[in-house]
Structure formats: structure tokens, C-alpha cells
Amino acid sequence: MTVEAQVEQRLREALPPACHFWPYLRAVPLPDQDPVELLVEWQAGRCAACGHPHHQDVVVDHAHESGLVRGLLCAVCNNAEGIAPPRHPRWFRYRTLPPTVILGIQITYGKAVRKRLDQLLADAQQPSAPR
């Protein structure tokens, strides 16, 4: 088998993004539900692509063409997504069905959203006070 054939086989066998395996309660958010809060809560500190905790290196992934947020990625996956060819199996699946589409929400990326996400992520990382 040639090197090119091996590469093509690996690309065909690429796993879907981790978020495609996560359970979700409903496809349509409640009208009074903050979509940014819903995204952060559903992702639960995990990268949408690899599923590993993203800790401090969380990146708000968004489509540059539309300006819409797709999900939260770790820095490693965000870099990989940025350089992956358009039809790469994992990233094609992620771009087609990102967390925001799975959750039925639409968030336009901007300073206000970035600030809100930073606030929610900081709150999520704070240890809860003992009761």
C-alpha cells in the first residue's frame, strides 16, 4: 500500500468530533435561556473536538465567513481545525454539525459574546463555596 493510500485510509477512518457523542436534553432551547450559558453548560469544560478538558486554553471557535460561533475548542484542536483541508472527515463533520447547531442556538461572535464567555468560563472554574 502506498503512502498516499495509507493517508487516505486514515482520513476515511477519522472519528467524528467528541461532541457528536454527548447527550443533550432538547434540540430547541427554552425562549428565556441564554444561548451562551447553554453552550458553556453543555460542553462542561470539554473541547468539542477531542473531548478533553480545555482548562485555561479554551478558544471560541467561529466561522469567519458568517461570524457565528460553532463551539468551544482547546487550543490544539483550534489550531488543527484552522489548518485542516475543507473536506477533512473530522473537521468537515464538526463544521457541518457543531455544538451550536446540535443545541439549536445561534450566537454571533463579537466582543460582548467573548466577554460573556470569559465570565461564564471563569465562574465554571471557580471552586464552589462549602455550604
QUIGIUR-V451650 format. One record per helix or strand. SS is the DSSP state (@ for helix, = for strand). FROM is the first residue (numbers start at 1). TO is the last residue. If there is no record, write none. Layout:
((SS | FROM | TO) (SS | FROM | TO))
//
This chain:
((@ | 3 | 12) (@ | 18 | 21) (@ | 35 | 43) (= | 46 | 46) (= | 53 | 53) (= | 58 | 62) (= | 68 | 74) (@ | 75 | 83) (@ | 89 | 96) (@ | 99 | 103) (= | 108 | 108) (@ | 111 | 125))
//
